[in-house]
Amino acid sequence: MTDETHTPSRFRLHVAIDGPAGSGKSTIGKKLARRLDCRFLDTGLMYRALTWCALQHDVDPDDVVALTSMGTEMDFQLSSGDEDGIVVDGRIMKDEVRTLDVDATVSRVAMHPGVREIMVKRQRQLARQTCMVMVGRDIGTVVLPSAQVKLWVTASPGERALRRFDEGLATVGDLPAVQAGIERRDEIDATRRVSPLRPAHDAIHVVTDGLTADEAVSLAERIVEERIRGALHRCNL
């Protein structure tokens, strides 16, 4: 950020970034956090970590009691120096939570109100500790509704499927199935009873189709700068 937009130490900046899977929100969030000198948290990794643990222990993704018990016992901490992972019970979890099995199951795990209640509580606890860019699907609407900046990042399902291919997470032959899976997950997330996937009423929409990662991050940074300038101006009136 430029000197004019540096904030006083008492100003704890929280940036909420929401959007569907593959929209580019995590890439934007990580790079934006570096530019703002904030910590970064991808809350999806928390749900993925719980899903991975459930799969490892043969816990049915519809077994709410077992999932909430497991989630309550897990200790989540921010990863130092590795923004692609999260520390769970002292272990950095990264690649193991990004498998196709986890992809196919995480929405079923995350849809349970009891699971979301536990995770939201943990996410708020982590945010209270520091300046943070937090990425997820209900950050601006549920987790951090008072965040100074809220972004809704999205892209077309076809664009998002291609990104999975570019990341080495899908083959060309897989693309139709990947896109269908993305659309199916969108439907599940948008229609769940608790914390449905939707933009906050005051979120600024960022469509990433056709944008490079750096272009999208620069756009997000400009939005943050404008919001902070406005907030500081109102404080000084």
ABEGO torsion letter per residue (X at the ends): XBAAABBBAABBBBBBBBEBBGAGAAAAAAAAAAAAGBBBBBAAAAAAAAAAAAAAAGBBAABAAAAAAAAAABBBBBBBGBAABBBBGGBBBBAAAABAAAAAAAAAAAABAAAAAAAAAAAAAAAAABBBBBBBAAAAAAABAABABBBBBBBBAAAAAAAAAAAGABBAAAAAAAAAAAAAAAAAAAABABGBBBBBAABBBBBABGBBAAAAAAAAAAAAAAAAAAAAAAAAX
